[in-house]
Amino acid sequence: MSRLWPDKSCAVLCPDQLQVIRPGRGWRRSAASSFAETFAADRDGPPWQAAVEAFQRYLATADTGPGTLDVVLSNHFVRYLLVPWSAQIASAEEFRNCAAAMFEEIHGEVSAQWDVTVSAERAGAPRLAAAVDRSLLAAIRTAVAPTRLRLASVQPYLMAAYNRVARAHTGKDFVFMVLEAGRACILAAQGGKWCYVSTAAAPEPAPALSSLLAREMQLADLQGESVPPVYVHAPHRRGLILPPVHGAAPRVLEARSQAGLAPTPGAACALAASLA
């Protein structure tokens, strides 16, 4: 007899923390489990090295399968840009090559070591591109290979948070800021098309975060007479209230657990719990 609800875990890799959520087994989903490890970032190796080592330790010691696993990468490990629409680009591969060339123009030869993905959009719309170190992706696959888990996806935190938390709330025009410790990522859309993406160091005080949003919205040069709705997702800062930005009060979005999933097992796994 096959399982109607196969086990599906979510692991979030951050520069100084690993978070894992595994929903409870059985149709009642009553016993979710969580794991969190905090560590010092590796100053000598790549910024993701310590996170991968913690991930390897977890997989080596935990009862991890069988089941599927979604891995979400901190925005500290991902670079983003928008690829303008061009009628001369005929395929997804050509869009990816265009994005790779844009990353190289901005970041230089180091971008040759990155894996680039580009979102699928309708004709006439800019596409969101993300770049991740190929060595990081290879290390994740190598860590999962000996286990009974199947690696279902590796996603940047920005898009995982947008799809899981914000998509149901946003219309055609909006600004979305996703926060994690030390990092803010801002994504904006107008007319149902991506128009701006940026990452920046995230200050702690709420007024400073509103100032950051205001500055990024000015850089985005959003068109229109009114300020678009502003949404913020900051699972590690429950109860966050931000001052108005250009006269509009940002709406802080809290993730809703999937049907039947046990309540968030603790603040230590707030990021993973919001995406599970």
VOPAGU-2260 file (C-alpha; in pm, 1 decimal, decimal comma):
REM VOPAGU-2260
SITE   aa  ch    i         X         Y         Z
SITE  MET   A    0       0,0       0,0       0,0
SITE  SER   A    1     144,3     338,3    -100,1
SITE  ARG   A    2     158,1     635,0     136,3
SITE  LEU   A    3    -101,8     900,7      74,7
SITE  TRP   A    4     112,2    1162,5     252,3
SITE  PRO   A    5     483,7    1086,5     194,3
SITE  ASP   A    6     723,7    1242,4     444,3
SITE  LYS   A    7     852,9    1577,2     319,5
SITE  SER   A    8    1117,8    1774,8     505,3
SITE  CYS   A    9    1238,9    2131,8     458,1
SITE  ALA   A   10    1596,9    2236,4     536,5
SITE  VAL   A   11    1711,5    2598,5     536,8
SITE  LEU   A   12    2085,4    2666,2     508,2
SITE  CYS   A   13    2204,1    2999,3     652,0
SITE  PRO   A   14    2558,1    3133,3     708,1
SITE  ASP   A   15    2542,9    3060,9    1082,2
SITE  GLN   A   16    2248,8    2824,4    1123,1
SITE  LEU   A   17    2084,2    2510,8     987,1
SITE  GLN   A   18    1709,7    2467,9    1032,7
SITE  VAL   A   19    1511,2    2154,6     946,8
SITE  ILE   A   20    1138,3    2087,4     976,3
SITE  ARG   A   21     989,8    1743,6     921,7
SITE  PRO   A   22     608,7    1728,7     928,4
SITE  GLY   A   23     453,2    1457,5    1138,3
SITE  ARG   A   24     377,9    1119,8     988,0
SITE  GLY   A   25      32,3     981,6     920,9
SITE  TRP   A   26    -284,5    1147,9     806,8
SITE  ARG   A   27    -321,1    1346,8    1129,9
SITE  ARG   A   28      19,1    1516,4    1094,9
SITE  SER   A   29      31,3    1549,8    1472,8
SITE  ALA   A   30     400,3    1519,4    1554,8
SITE  ALA   A   31     618,0    1750,9    1351,4
SITE  SER   A   32     985,2    1740,1    1441,7
SITE  SER   A   33    1244,8    2012,2    1416,3
SITE  PHE   A   34    1620,3    2051,6    1428,4
SITE  ALA   A   35    1834,4    2362,5    1456,9
SITE  GLU   A   36    2207,4    2406,5    1488,6
SITE  THR   A   37    2387,0    2736,6    1527,7
SITE  PHE   A   38    2753,9    2761,8    1434,4
SITE  ALA   A   39    3026,6    3009,2    1347,8
SITE  ALA   A   40    3064,8    3097,0     981,8
SITE  ASP   A   41    3380,9    2964,3     817,4
SITE  ARG   A   42    3610,6    3263,0     768,7
SITE  ASP   A   43    3858,6    3078,3     546,3
SITE  GLY   A   44    3629,7    2891,8     308,2
SITE  PRO   A   45    3322,1    2991,8     108,3
SITE  PRO   A   46    3042,8    3156,1     311,4
SITE  TRP   A   47    2824,0    2844,9     282,5
SITE  GLN   A   48    3088,2    2593,5     398,1
SITE  ALA   A   49    2984,3    2581,1     764,5
SITE  ALA   A   50    2618,4    2539,2     668,2
SITE  VAL   A   51    2695,5    2245,3     439,7
SITE  GLU   A   52    2904,6    2079,0     710,9
SITE  ALA   A   53    2616,4    2115,5     958,2
SITE  PHE   A   54    2380,8    1973,9     692,9
SITE  GLN   A   55    2610,3    1675,2     648,6
SITE  ARG   A   56    2620,0    1615,9    1024,0
SITE  TYR   A   57    2242,6    1628,9    1046,0
SITE  LEU   A   58    2192,5    1381,6     761,7
SITE  ALA   A   59    2449,8    1145,2     910,3
SITE  THR   A   60    2283,6    1127,3    1251,2
SITE  ALA   A   61    1910,7    1188,2    1200,4
SITE  ASP   A   62    1640,8     939,5    1106,6
SITE  THR   A   63    1586,0    1106,1     772,0
SITE  GLY   A   64    1390,4     877,1     549,4
SITE  PRO   A   65    1239,7     764,1     334,6
SITE  GLY   A   66    1083,4    1083,8     204,0
SITE  THR   A   67    1151,3    1396,8       4,6
SITE  LEU   A   68    1353,7    1702,8      96,0
SITE  ASP   A   69    1328,6    2065,4      -9,6
SITE  VAL   A   70    1642,5    2270,4      54,5
SITE  VAL   A   71    1613,7    2648,7      82,5
SITE  LEU   A   72    1924,0    2865,5      52,4
SITE  SER   A   73    1967,6    3184,3     251,4
SITE  ASN   A   74    1975,1    3499,5      41,6
SITE  HIS   A   75    2331,2    3540,8     171,8
SITE  PHE   A   76    2423,4    3262,6     -74,6
SITE  VAL   A   77    2227,5    3386,1    -377,6
SITE  ARG   A   78    2269,1    3671,3    -625,8
SITE  TYR   A   79    1971,1    3811,2    -814,4
SITE  LEU   A   80    1905,8    4029,1   -1116,3
SITE  LEU   A   81    1630,3    4099,0   -1368,1
SITE  VAL   A   82    1668,9    3999,9   -1731,9
SITE  PRO   A   83    1480,1    4243,0   -1956,6
SITE  TRP   A   84    1240,2    4096,3   -2209,6
SITE  SER   A   85    1375,3    4071,9   -2562,7
SITE  ALA   A   86    1189,1    3943,3   -2866,8
SITE  GLN   A   87    1527,5    3831,8   -3004,0
SITE  ILE   A   88    1565,9    3574,0   -2724,6
SITE  ALA   A   89    1379,2    3265,4   -2836,5
SITE  SER   A   90    1430,6    3003,5   -2563,7
SITE  ALA   A   91    1475,4    2951,8   -2192,0
SITE  GLU   A   92    1837,7    2853,1   -2251,6
SITE  GLU   A   93    1904,3    3181,5   -2431,3
SITE  PHE   A   94    1753,0    3372,5   -2137,9
SITE  ARG   A   95    1980,9    3176,7   -1903,5
SITE  ASN   A   96    2285,1    3260,0   -2118,2
SITE  CYS   A   97    2183,4    3626,0   -2121,9
SITE  ALA   A   98    2151,5    3624,9   -1742,6
SITE  ALA   A   99    2492,8    3457,7   -1707,7
SITE  ALA   A  100    2647,1    3729,0   -1925,0
SITE  MET   A  101    2482,4    3998,0   -1710,4
SITE  PHE   A  102    2616,8    3837,8   -1391,1
SITE  GLU   A  103    2964,1    3828,7   -1547,0
SITE  GLU   A  104    2943,2    4196,3   -1640,2
SITE  ILE   A  105    2855,7    4285,6   -1280,6
SITE  HIS   A  106    3068,6    4037,7   -1083,3
SITE  GLY   A  107    3351,8    3943,2   -1318,1
SITE  GLU   A  108    3512,7    3605,8   -1383,1
SITE  VAL   A  109    3400,3    3455,1   -1052,4
SITE  SER   A  110    3048,8    3426,0   -1199,9
SITE  ALA   A  111    3174,2    3143,5   -1423,8
SITE  GLN   A  112    3153,7    2924,3   -1111,8
SITE  TRP   A  113    2783,4    2995,0   -1059,7
SITE  ASP   A  114    2475,5    2800,5   -1165,2
SITE  VAL   A  115    2216,4    3038,3   -1311,3
SITE  THR   A  116    1840,7    2980,6   -1322,8
SITE  VAL   A  117    1579,9    3208,3   -1477,2
SITE  SER   A  118    1209,6    3223,6   -1394,3
SITE  ALA   A  119     953,5    3132,9   -1657,7
SITE  GLU   A  120     741,6    3436,0   -1746,5
SITE  ARG   A  121     495,7    3528,6   -2016,9
SITE  ALA   A  122     613,2    3702,1   -2333,6
SITE  GLY   A  123     695,8    4066,9   -2278,6
SITE  ALA   A  124     780,7    4029,5   -1908,7
SITE  PRO   A  125    1124,6    4060,3   -1748,0
SITE  ARG   A  126    1257,8    3743,2   -1586,8
SITE  LEU   A  127    1407,4    3696,7   -1242,7
SITE  ALA   A  128    1749,8    3529,4   -1247,0
SITE  ALA   A  129    1927,6    3370,2    -950,9
SITE  ALA   A  130    2289,6    3255,1    -931,3
SITE  VAL   A  131    2431,0    3005,5    -680,1
SITE  ASP   A  132    2778,5    2855,0    -645,6
SITE  ARG   A  133    2790,2    2523,0    -831,3
SITE  SER   A  134    3009,0    2385,1    -553,5
SITE  LEU   A  135    2730,9    2452,2    -302,2
SITE  LEU   A  136    2474,5    2268,0    -513,8
SITE  ALA   A  137    2715,2    1977,2    -565,5
SITE  ALA   A  138    2784,8    1957,0    -190,9
SITE  ILE   A  139    2411,0    1942,7    -114,5
SITE  ARG   A  140    2354,4    1661,9    -365,7
SITE  THR   A  141    2655,9    1471,0    -231,9
SITE  ALA   A  142    2528,5    1501,6     126,2
SITE  VAL   A  143    2181,0    1373,6      37,8
SITE  ALA   A  144    2292,8    1090,2    -192,6
SITE  PRO   A  145    2373,5     826,9      77,2
SITE  THR   A  146    2043,1     882,6     260,5
SITE  ARG   A  147    1695,8     751,8     189,8
SITE  LEU   A  148    1576,5    1101,8     108,4
SITE  ARG   A  149    1501,0    1226,3    -241,6
SITE  LEU   A  150    1615,9    1582,1    -307,3
SITE  ALA   A  151    1301,1    1741,3    -450,2
SITE  SER   A  152    1425,2    2100,0    -492,3
SITE  VAL   A  153    1690,4    2356,2    -405,3
SITE  GLN   A  154    1535,9    2704,3    -389,4
SITE  PRO   A  155    1653,6    3056,9    -312,3
SITE  TYR   A  156    1486,4    3188,6       2,4
SITE  LEU   A  157    1342,7    3492,0    -177,9
SITE  MET   A  158    1135,3    3287,4    -419,4
SITE  ALA   A  159    1047,0    3016,8    -165,5
SITE  ALA   A  160     912,1    3284,4      70,8
SITE  TYR   A  161     725,8    3464,9    -207,9
SITE  ASN   A  162     558,6    3146,5    -334,1
SITE  ARG   A  163     477,4    3010,0      11,4
SITE  VAL   A  164     383,0    3329,4     196,2
SITE  ALA   A  165     324,4    3631,8     -26,1
SITE  ARG   A  166     176,2    3512,6    -356,7
SITE  ALA   A  167    -174,5    3470,4    -212,0
SITE  HIS   A  168    -178,1    3833,9     -94,2
SITE  THR   A  169     -10,9    4028,9    -373,0
SITE  GLY   A  170    -182,4    4178,2    -675,5
SITE  LYS   A  171     -24,6    4313,6    -991,2
SITE  ASP   A  172     155,3    4599,1    -808,8
SITE  PHE   A  173     346,7    4540,9    -486,9
SITE  VAL   A  174     675,4    4555,4    -299,1
SITE  PHE   A  175     783,0    4248,0    -102,2
SITE  MET   A  176    1070,0    4244,1     146,2
SITE  VAL   A  177    1186,1    3917,5     298,6
SITE  LEU   A  178    1406,4    3945,2     606,4
SITE  GLU   A  179    1649,5    3707,2     768,0
SITE  ALA   A  180    1930,0    3775,8    1012,6
SITE  GLY   A  181    2153,8    4039,7     857,3
SITE  ARG   A  182    1992,6    4030,5     513,0
SITE  ALA   A  183    1701,0    4198,1     337,8
SITE  CYS   A  184    1583,3    4112,8     -10,7
SITE  ILE   A  185    1338,3    4339,9    -191,7
SITE  LEU   A  186    1127,7    4233,0    -488,0
SITE  ALA   A  187     882,4    4462,6    -668,2
SITE  ALA   A  188     626,7    4417,2    -943,9
SITE  GLN   A  189     415,3    4654,2   -1150,1
SITE  GLY   A  190     143,7    4555,4   -1390,6
SITE  GLY   A  191     200,4    4192,3   -1302,3
SITE  LYS   A  192     564,2    4204,7   -1413,3
SITE  TRP   A  193     883,6    4199,2   -1206,9
SITE  CYS   A  194    1041,4    4543,6   -1211,8
SITE  TYR   A  195    1303,1    4544,7    -934,6
SITE  VAL   A  196    1510,0    4311,9    -717,8
SITE  SER   A  197    1780,1    4400,6    -468,0
SITE  THR   A  198    1959,5    4264,8    -161,5
SITE  ALA   A  199    2105,9    4469,3     121,8
SITE  ALA   A  200    2234,7    4443,5     475,8
SITE  ALA   A  201    1935,9    4445,1     711,5
SITE  PRO   A  202    1946,5    4678,3    1011,3
SITE  GLU   A  203    1777,5    4565,4    1333,4
SITE  PRO   A  204    1565,9    4869,7    1438,3
SITE  ALA   A  205    1221,2    4884,0    1278,9
SITE  PRO   A  206    1255,9    5253,0    1176,4
SITE  ALA   A  207    1581,4    5171,1     997,6
SITE  LEU   A  208    1409,2    4887,8     810,5
SITE  SER   A  209    1138,0    5128,3     695,5
SITE  SER   A  210    1407,4    5371,2     582,3
SITE  LEU   A  211    1572,7    5089,4     387,2
SITE  LEU   A  212    1242,6    5008,7     219,5
SITE  ALA   A  213    1185,2    5374,7     133,1
SITE  ARG   A  214    1529,8    5402,8     -23,4
SITE  GLU   A  215    1489,1    5082,8    -225,0
SITE  MET   A  216    1149,4    5194,7    -352,4
SITE  GLN   A  217    1303,7    5520,0    -470,1
SITE  LEU   A  218    1577,4    5325,4    -649,6
SITE  ALA   A  219    1310,6    5105,8    -808,6
SITE  ASP   A  220    1157,9    5421,2    -962,2
SITE  LEU   A  221     808,0    5279,9    -929,7
SITE  GLN   A  222     556,1    5447,0   -1157,7
SITE  GLY   A  223     207,5    5559,3   -1056,3
SITE  GLU   A  224      41,6    5816,5    -837,1
SITE  SER   A  225       1,5    5597,9    -528,3
SITE  VAL   A  226     237,6    5382,3    -325,8
SITE  PRO   A  227     189,4    5012,2    -406,2
SITE  PRO   A  228     108,0    4773,1    -121,2
SITE  VAL   A  229     418,4    4682,4      79,7
SITE  TYR   A  230     452,8    4334,1     229,3
SITE  VAL   A  231     719,6    4211,8     469,8
SITE  HIS   A  232     800,3    3858,2     580,0
SITE  ALA   A  233    1030,4    3821,1     880,8
SITE  PRO   A  234     961,7    3483,5    1049,4
SITE  HIS   A  235    1252,4    3523,9    1291,6
SITE  ARG   A  236    1100,0    3848,7    1425,5
SITE  ARG   A  237     746,9    3771,7    1535,9
SITE  GLY   A  238     541,6    4076,0    1625,7
SITE  LEU   A  239     746,0    4308,2    1401,5
SITE  ILE   A  240     569,5    4638,4    1331,5
SITE  LEU   A  241     722,1    4878,3    1079,8
SITE  PRO   A  242     661,8    5253,8    1057,0
SITE  PRO   A  243     487,2    5375,9     738,7
SITE  VAL   A  244     689,1    5387,4     417,0
SITE  HIS   A  245     603,9    5684,1     190,7
SITE  GLY   A  246     280,2    5712,5     384,9
SITE  ALA   A  247     181,9    5345,6     350,2
SITE  ALA   A  248     190,2    5100,2     639,3
SITE  PRO   A  249     378,6    4778,9     546,5
SITE  ARG   A  250     182,7    4460,7     606,7
SITE  VAL   A  251     383,2    4193,8     788,6
SITE  LEU   A  252     290,0    3848,8     658,1
SITE  GLU   A  253     291,7    3541,9     878,1
SITE  ALA   A  254     303,5    3200,9     712,9
SITE  ARG   A  255      15,0    2964,4     769,9
SITE  SER   A  256     104,4    2604,8     840,9
SITE  GLN   A  257     -11,8    2348,6     590,5
SITE  ALA   A  258    -333,9    2170,0     680,1
SITE  GLY   A  259    -277,5    1941,7     973,1
SITE  LEU   A  260      82,7    2044,7    1034,2
SITE  ALA   A  261     164,0    2084,5    1400,5
SITE  PRO   A  262     229,1    2439,7    1528,2
SITE  THR   A  263     571,7    2588,9    1477,7
SITE  PRO   A  264     808,3    2389,4    1700,0
SITE  GLY   A  265     995,2    2697,1    1817,3
SITE  ALA   A  266    1154,7    3023,9    1716,7
SITE  ALA   A  267    1484,3    2847,1    1643,4
SITE  CYS   A  268    1326,2    2697,3    1329,5
SITE  ALA   A  269    1111,6    2994,7    1229,5
SITE  LEU   A  270    1242,9    3015,2     873,0
SITE  ALA   A  271    1201,2    2645,2     798,6
SITE  ALA   A  272     859,6    2629,7     965,9
SITE  SER   A  273     730,3    2915,0     749,5
SITE  LEU   A  274     825,2    2724,0     434,0
SITE  ALA   A  275     738,3    2365,2     532,2
